[in-house]
Amino acid sequence: MSAGAAPGGTPGGVPPQPARRPGTAEACRGARPGRAPGAPGRPRRPGRRSGTLAFVESPVQLLNVLEWAHTAYRTAYRETRPGGAEEGDGDLTVVVLPPREAMTRGQLRRMAELARDEGIAVRWEEARGGAGAPLRTVASLLGPLRRAARIVVGDPFSRYVQLLLSLARTEGAVPGGPGGVVVVDDGTATMEFVTQLARGERLVRWHRRGAGGARAALFAPVSASARRRMTPSARRRVEVFSSMPVEAPEHVSVTRNDFAWARARFGPPALTGGTDLVGTSLVETGVVDPGRYLEAVASLTRAHDATRYFAHRRESAGKLHRIAAGTGLEIVRPDLPLELVARRGPIGRTIVSFPSTVVHTLPLALAGTGVTVAVCDVDPAWLTEGASPRARGFLSGVTGTARGVRRLPSAPPAS
């Protein structure tokens, strides 16, 4: 097992991989590393920009890069240039910039294995591995950044990604050429990103308060440069690949992510007769009061006869221990994103979540399986005093725009 990987064998874990479908990894054996399945290829000319470079910092981002590649390289995304030559050469390299947190690193390693199985090149960069690591990482990526025809980012709010994006050449070599930026989902934050981009606002995560202090002020020129590179122009294409309900600004194209790769690759799952709860990081991000959250989980457990609690990768061990002790729920720490764990199963016939990404993604990933996804509203009284003024409206929007889910009222306090 790779260092940092979550131990296998948990109910939410992934058992040994099944035989791969023809046309995935087998079809790529012998191909030049880094080519996504089905992508065209041709020799590179000196100085010619080509290929796609993707930056991810979380397992969900890497999952959505795989979904984007599955869609992009198998559709009319590859356009024809004058003279009949296909635009770009389709090469895709994913650069993983892992955080220090162990559970996230474990999931990222598993996702990297799946990406390599699909014939995609993966670079693991320890960008946070010490004082000199950021500079070494940027230096090693400068050449690929300048050569890439297209940049894919999973978290446009990340300062690390903004720095790298500010160094990239995102304009096409000719008007309408291959240069461009693709933003894939990093969860519900994509909704806020698209809104801020449309308004020309500074990119700030929805749960953050204030202007960010002196550090944010020093970084402001880099952030502004990155935002310009995510703004379309005559020489720059911008695409949002999302399963979220987004209304993109003018000239920004939106491609729907319906989890076609996950549905083709895994499942359908075996269903249990019970209910599973899905955890969130609302406590860890300072949005929801810990005590209120524990009361709500206990109430939902009792009301729906839930038996398992799928932990969010950022939830603290202490919080999870209190949930298990107070409710009797079995705590499951998945070693892959929940969309894939649910596709593999076994999974409850009903899945209950607070407002989060999964109320949008699970109905798509589990389409046709008979699983019901339900979302429990967050009562405004649960919010902490330090919660962002935008938190209440944002969480309400996450719930209200979810399609294919059952709405539940705010859970009453546990008695």
C-alpha positions as CSV (number, residue, x, y, z in Angstrom):
1,M,0.0,0.0,0.0
2,S,1.2,3.5,-0.8
3,A,2.3,5.7,2.0
4,G,-0.6,7.7,3.3
5,A,-3.3,5.5,1.6
6,A,-6.3,4.7,3.7
7,P,-6.5,1.0,4.8
8,G,-8.6,-1.2,2.6
9,G,-11.4,-3.5,3.6
10,T,-13.7,-0.8,5.0
11,P,-17.4,-1.0,4.0
12,G,-16.8,2.1,1.9
13,G,-13.5,0.9,0.5
14,V,-12.8,-0.4,-3.0
15,P,-12.2,-4.1,-3.3
16,P,-9.7,-5.5,-5.9
17,Q,-10.3,-4.0,-9.3
18,P,-12.4,-5.8,-11.8
19,A,-11.2,-6.8,-15.2
20,R,-10.9,-3.6,-17.1
21,R,-13.1,-2.8,-20.0
22,P,-11.6,-3.2,-23.5
23,G,-10.7,0.2,-24.8
24,T,-9.4,1.7,-21.6
25,A,-5.9,0.8,-20.2
26,E,-5.5,-2.2,-22.5
27,A,-6.0,0.0,-25.5
28,C,-3.3,2.4,-24.3
29,R,-0.5,-0.2,-23.7
30,G,2.3,0.7,-26.0
31,A,1.1,4.2,-26.5
32,R,3.2,7.2,-25.6
33,P,2.6,7.9,-21.8
34,G,0.3,10.7,-21.2
35,R,-2.1,10.1,-24.1
36,A,-5.7,9.8,-23.0
37,P,-7.6,7.0,-24.6
38,G,-8.9,7.8,-28.0
39,A,-6.8,11.0,-28.3
40,P,-5.2,11.8,-31.6
41,G,-1.4,12.1,-31.9
42,R,1.2,13.6,-34.2
43,P,4.8,14.6,-33.9
44,R,5.5,17.9,-32.1
45,R,7.1,20.8,-34.0
46,P,9.8,22.8,-32.2
47,G,8.2,25.7,-30.3
48,R,4.7,24.4,-31.0
49,R,2.3,24.4,-28.0
50,S,0.4,21.2,-27.5
51,G,-1.2,19.0,-25.0
52,T,-3.2,19.6,-21.8
53,L,-1.8,20.1,-18.3
54,A,-4.2,19.6,-15.4
55,F,-3.6,20.7,-11.8
56,V,-5.5,18.9,-9.0
57,E,-5.3,19.2,-5.2
58,S,-8.2,16.9,-4.1
59,P,-9.6,13.5,-5.0
60,V,-12.8,15.0,-6.3
61,Q,-10.9,17.3,-8.6
62,L,-9.0,14.4,-10.1
63,L,-12.2,12.4,-10.5
64,N,-13.7,15.3,-12.5
65,V,-10.6,15.6,-14.7
66,L,-11.1,12.0,-15.6
67,E,-14.8,12.7,-16.4
68,W,-13.7,15.7,-18.5
69,A,-11.2,13.6,-20.4
70,H,-13.8,10.9,-21.0
71,T,-16.1,13.5,-22.5
72,A,-13.5,15.7,-24.3
73,Y,-11.5,13.0,-26.1
74,R,-14.6,11.0,-27.3
75,T,-16.7,13.9,-28.7
76,A,-16.5,16.6,-31.2
77,Y,-14.3,18.6,-28.8
78,R,-11.4,17.8,-31.1
79,E,-12.0,20.4,-33.8
80,T,-10.5,20.5,-37.3
81,R,-8.2,23.2,-38.3
82,P,-7.9,24.5,-41.9
83,G,-6.3,21.8,-44.0
84,G,-7.8,19.0,-42.1
85,A,-5.3,18.6,-39.2
86,E,-6.8,18.0,-35.8
87,E,-6.3,20.7,-33.3
88,G,-3.7,19.9,-30.6
89,D,-2.4,16.4,-30.1
90,G,-4.7,15.4,-27.1
91,D,-1.9,14.6,-24.6
92,L,-3.0,14.9,-21.0
93,T,-0.8,15.1,-18.0
94,V,-2.3,15.5,-14.5
95,V,-0.1,17.2,-11.9
96,V,-1.1,16.3,-8.4
97,L,-0.3,18.9,-5.7
98,P,-1.2,16.9,-2.5
99,P,-2.0,18.6,0.8
100,R,-0.5,17.3,4.0
101,E,-3.7,15.7,5.4
102,A,-3.4,11.9,5.4
103,M,-6.9,10.9,4.3
104,T,-6.8,13.3,1.3
105,R,-3.4,12.0,0.3
106,G,-4.6,8.4,0.5
107,Q,-7.6,9.1,-1.7
108,L,-5.4,11.0,-4.2
109,R,-3.1,8.1,-4.5
110,R,-6.0,5.8,-5.3
111,M,-7.3,8.2,-7.8
112,A,-3.9,8.6,-9.4
113,E,-3.8,4.8,-9.9
114,L,-7.2,4.9,-11.7
115,A,-5.9,7.8,-13.9
116,R,-2.9,5.7,-14.9
117,D,-5.1,2.8,-15.6
118,E,-6.8,5.0,-18.1
119,G,-3.5,5.8,-19.9
120,I,-3.1,9.2,-18.4
121,A,0.3,10.5,-17.2
122,V,0.4,11.6,-13.6
123,R,3.0,13.7,-11.9
124,W,3.0,13.7,-8.1
125,E,4.6,17.0,-6.9
126,E,5.3,17.5,-3.2
127,A,4.7,21.2,-3.5
128,R,4.1,21.6,0.3
129,G,7.0,19.4,1.4
130,G,9.2,22.0,3.1
131,A,10.5,25.5,2.8
132,G,12.0,25.1,-0.6
133,A,9.3,22.8,-2.1
134,P,7.1,25.6,-3.6
135,L,10.0,27.1,-5.5
136,R,11.3,23.8,-6.8
137,T,7.8,22.8,-7.9
138,V,7.2,26.0,-9.8
139,A,10.6,25.8,-11.5
140,S,10.0,22.2,-12.6
141,L,6.6,23.0,-14.0
142,L,7.6,26.2,-15.8
143,G,8.5,24.5,-19.0
144,P,5.4,22.3,-19.2
145,L,3.3,25.4,-18.3
146,R,4.7,27.4,-21.2
147,R,4.3,24.5,-23.7
148,A,0.8,23.4,-22.8
149,A,-2.0,24.4,-25.2
150,R,-4.7,24.0,-22.6
151,I,-4.7,24.2,-18.8
152,V,-7.2,22.4,-16.6
153,V,-7.7,23.5,-13.0
154,G,-9.7,21.9,-10.3
155,D,-9.7,24.8,-7.7
156,P,-9.6,28.3,-9.1
157,F,-9.6,29.7,-5.6
158,S,-6.3,27.9,-4.7
159,R,-3.4,30.3,-4.4
160,Y,-1.0,27.7,-5.5
161,V,-3.1,27.1,-8.7
162,Q,-3.5,30.8,-9.2
163,L,0.3,31.2,-9.1
164,L,0.8,28.4,-11.7
165,L,-2.0,29.7,-13.9
166,S,-0.4,33.2,-13.9
167,L,2.7,31.7,-15.4
168,A,0.9,29.8,-18.2
169,R,0.3,30.9,-21.7
170,T,-3.4,30.5,-22.1
171,E,-3.9,32.4,-25.3
172,G,-4.1,30.6,-28.6
173,A,-1.2,30.8,-31.2
174,V,-3.8,32.2,-33.6
175,P,-7.3,33.6,-33.0
176,G,-9.5,30.7,-32.2
177,G,-6.5,28.5,-31.7
178,P,-6.1,25.8,-29.0
179,G,-5.1,27.9,-26.1
180,G,-7.6,27.9,-23.2
181,V,-8.6,27.1,-19.7
182,V,-11.0,24.4,-18.4
183,V,-12.3,24.7,-14.8
184,V,-13.6,21.3,-13.5
185,D,-15.7,20.9,-10.4
186,D,-14.2,21.2,-7.0
187,G,-17.7,20.8,-5.5
188,T,-20.2,23.5,-4.8
189,A,-17.4,26.1,-4.8
190,T,-17.8,26.1,-8.6
191,M,-21.1,27.8,-8.2
192,E,-19.5,30.7,-6.4
193,F,-16.5,30.8,-8.8
194,V,-18.8,31.3,-11.8
195,T,-20.8,34.0,-10.0
196,Q,-17.7,35.9,-9.1
197,L,-16.2,35.6,-12.6
198,A,-19.4,36.9,-14.1
199,R,-19.3,40.0,-11.8
200,G,-15.6,40.5,-12.2
201,E,-15.0,40.1,-8.5
202,R,-12.0,39.0,-6.6
203,L,-12.0,35.2,-6.1
204,V,-12.9,34.5,-2.5
205,R,-14.3,31.2,-1.1
206,W,-17.9,31.6,0.0
207,H,-17.2,30.6,3.7
208,R,-14.4,33.2,4.2
209,R,-14.9,36.4,6.0
210,G,-13.3,39.8,5.3
211,A,-10.6,40.7,2.8
212,G,-8.0,38.2,3.9
213,G,-5.4,40.5,5.5
214,A,-2.0,41.6,4.5
215,R,-1.1,38.2,2.9
216,A,-4.1,38.4,0.6
217,A,-3.1,42.0,-0.3
218,L,0.4,40.9,-1.3
219,F,-1.0,38.1,-3.4
220,A,-3.6,40.3,-5.1
221,P,-1.6,40.9,-8.3
222,V,-1.1,37.2,-8.8
223,S,-4.8,36.5,-8.1
224,A,-5.8,39.2,-10.6
225,S,-3.5,37.8,-13.2
226,A,-5.0,34.3,-12.7
227,R,-8.5,35.7,-13.0
228,R,-7.7,37.3,-16.3
229,R,-6.5,34.0,-17.6
230,M,-9.8,32.5,-16.6
231,T,-11.7,35.2,-18.6
232,P,-12.5,34.5,-22.2
233,S,-11.2,36.6,-25.1
234,A,-10.8,36.4,-28.9
235,R,-7.6,34.3,-28.3
236,R,-8.6,32.4,-25.1
237,R,-11.3,29.8,-24.7
238,V,-12.7,29.2,-21.2
239,E,-14.8,26.2,-20.4
240,V,-16.5,25.1,-17.2
241,F,-17.1,21.4,-16.8
242,S,-19.6,21.0,-14.1
243,S,-22.4,18.9,-12.6
244,M,-23.4,22.0,-10.6
245,P,-26.3,24.4,-11.6
246,V,-24.2,27.2,-13.1
247,E,-25.0,30.1,-15.4
248,A,-21.8,31.0,-17.0
249,P,-20.8,34.5,-18.1
250,E,-20.9,35.4,-21.8
251,H,-18.4,33.5,-23.9
252,V,-17.7,30.9,-21.2
253,S,-18.9,27.5,-22.4
254,V,-20.4,25.0,-20.0
255,T,-20.1,21.3,-20.5
256,R,-22.4,19.1,-18.4
257,N,-20.7,16.5,-16.2
258,D,-23.0,13.5,-15.9
259,F,-20.4,11.1,-14.5
260,A,-20.5,9.0,-17.7
261,W,-17.0,7.6,-16.9
262,A,-17.9,6.5,-13.4
263,R,-21.1,4.9,-14.5
264,A,-19.3,3.0,-17.3
265,R,-16.4,2.0,-15.2
266,F,-18.1,0.9,-11.9
267,G,-21.3,-0.7,-10.8
268,P,-24.2,-0.9,-10.7
269,P,-24.0,-1.3,-6.9
270,A,-25.6,-3.7,-4.6
271,L,-28.1,-1.9,-2.3
272,T,-28.6,-2.4,1.4
273,G,-32.0,-2.0,2.9
274,G,-31.0,0.8,5.2
275,T,-30.0,4.5,5.2
276,D,-26.5,6.0,5.0
277,L,-25.6,9.4,6.2
278,V,-23.0,11.6,4.5
279,G,-20.8,13.8,6.6
280,T,-19.7,17.3,5.7
281,S,-16.9,19.7,6.6
282,L,-19.2,22.5,7.7
283,V,-17.9,22.3,11.2
284,E,-14.3,22.2,10.2
285,T,-14.7,25.3,7.9
286,G,-16.3,27.2,10.9
287,V,-19.7,27.5,9.3
288,V,-21.8,25.3,11.6
289,D,-21.7,25.0,15.4
290,P,-20.2,21.5,16.4
291,G,-22.9,20.9,19.1
292,R,-25.7,21.7,16.7
293,Y,-24.2,19.5,14.0
294,L,-24.0,16.5,16.4
295,E,-27.6,17.0,17.5
296,A,-28.7,17.1,13.8
297,V,-26.8,13.9,13.0
298,A,-28.4,12.1,16.0
299,S,-31.9,13.3,15.0
300,L,-31.4,12.1,11.4
301,T,-30.1,8.8,12.6
302,R,-33.1,8.2,14.7
303,A,-35.6,9.4,12.2
304,H,-34.3,7.4,9.2
305,D,-32.8,4.3,11.0
306,A,-29.4,5.1,9.6
307,T,-26.6,2.6,10.2
308,R,-23.5,4.1,8.6
309,Y,-21.9,7.6,8.4
310,F,-19.6,8.2,5.4
311,A,-17.1,10.7,6.8
312,H,-15.9,13.7,4.8
313,R,-12.1,13.6,4.3
314,R,-11.7,16.7,6.3
315,E,-13.7,15.7,9.4
316,S,-11.6,15.4,12.6
317,A,-11.1,12.2,14.4
318,G,-12.5,13.7,17.6
319,K,-15.7,14.8,16.0
320,L,-16.2,11.4,14.4
321,H,-15.6,9.6,17.7
322,R,-18.3,11.8,19.3
323,I,-20.7,10.9,16.5
324,A,-20.1,7.2,16.8
325,A,-20.4,7.3,20.6
326,G,-23.5,9.4,20.6
327,T,-25.4,7.6,17.8
328,G,-24.1,4.1,17.4
329,L,-23.4,4.9,13.7
330,E,-20.6,2.9,12.0
331,I,-18.1,5.4,10.8
332,V,-16.8,4.8,7.3
333,R,-13.7,6.6,6.0
334,P,-13.9,6.1,2.2
335,D,-10.6,5.7,0.3
336,L,-12.1,7.1,-2.9
337,P,-14.6,10.0,-3.6
338,L,-18.1,9.0,-2.5
339,E,-19.4,9.0,-6.1
340,L,-17.1,6.0,-6.8
341,V,-17.6,4.3,-3.5
342,A,-21.4,4.5,-4.1
343,R,-21.1,3.1,-7.6
344,R,-19.1,0.1,-6.3
345,G,-21.4,-0.5,-3.3
346,P,-22.8,-1.8,-1.2
347,I,-24.7,1.4,-0.6
348,G,-27.9,2.3,1.3
349,R,-31.2,2.5,-0.6
350,T,-31.5,6.0,0.9
351,I,-28.6,8.5,1.3
352,V,-29.1,11.5,3.5
353,S,-26.8,14.5,3.4
354,F,-26.6,18.1,4.5
355,P,-26.1,20.7,1.8
356,S,-23.0,19.7,0.0
357,T,-21.6,18.7,-3.4
358,V,-23.0,15.1,-3.2
359,V,-26.6,16.3,-3.4
360,H,-25.8,17.3,-6.9
361,T,-23.4,14.6,-7.9
362,L,-24.8,11.4,-6.4
363,P,-28.1,11.5,-8.3
364,L,-26.1,11.6,-11.5
365,A,-23.6,9.0,-10.5
366,L,-26.4,6.7,-9.2
367,A,-28.9,7.3,-12.0
368,G,-31.0,4.2,-12.7
369,T,-29.9,2.3,-9.5
370,G,-33.0,2.9,-7.4
371,V,-31.1,4.9,-4.7
372,T,-32.9,7.9,-3.2
373,V,-30.8,11.0,-2.2
374,A,-32.3,13.3,0.4
375,V,-30.9,16.6,1.6
376,C,-31.5,18.1,5.1
377,D,-31.6,21.9,5.2
378,V,-29.3,23.7,7.6
379,D,-31.2,25.8,10.1
380,P,-29.8,29.3,10.3
381,A,-29.6,28.9,14.1
382,W,-26.9,26.3,13.5
383,L,-24.5,28.8,12.0
384,T,-21.6,30.1,14.1
385,E,-21.1,33.7,14.9
386,G,-18.0,33.7,12.7
387,A,-19.8,32.3,9.6
388,S,-19.6,34.3,6.5
389,P,-22.6,36.6,5.8
390,R,-22.9,34.7,2.5
391,A,-23.1,31.3,4.2
392,R,-26.9,31.2,4.8
393,G,-27.8,32.1,1.2
394,F,-25.2,29.9,-0.3
395,L,-26.2,26.8,1.6
396,S,-29.9,27.5,0.8
397,G,-28.9,27.8,-2.9
398,V,-27.1,24.5,-2.8
399,T,-30.2,22.8,-1.4
400,G,-32.7,24.6,-3.6
401,T,-30.9,23.9,-6.9
402,A,-30.3,20.2,-6.3
403,R,-32.2,18.1,-8.8
404,G,-33.4,14.6,-8.3
405,V,-33.3,14.7,-4.5
406,R,-35.8,14.6,-1.7
407,R,-36.0,17.7,0.5
408,L,-36.0,17.2,4.3
409,P,-36.7,19.9,6.9
410,S,-34.0,21.0,9.3
411,A,-33.5,18.1,11.7
412,P,-35.0,18.8,15.2
413,P,-32.8,18.7,18.2
414,A,-32.1,15.2,19.6
415,S,-34.2,14.3,22.6
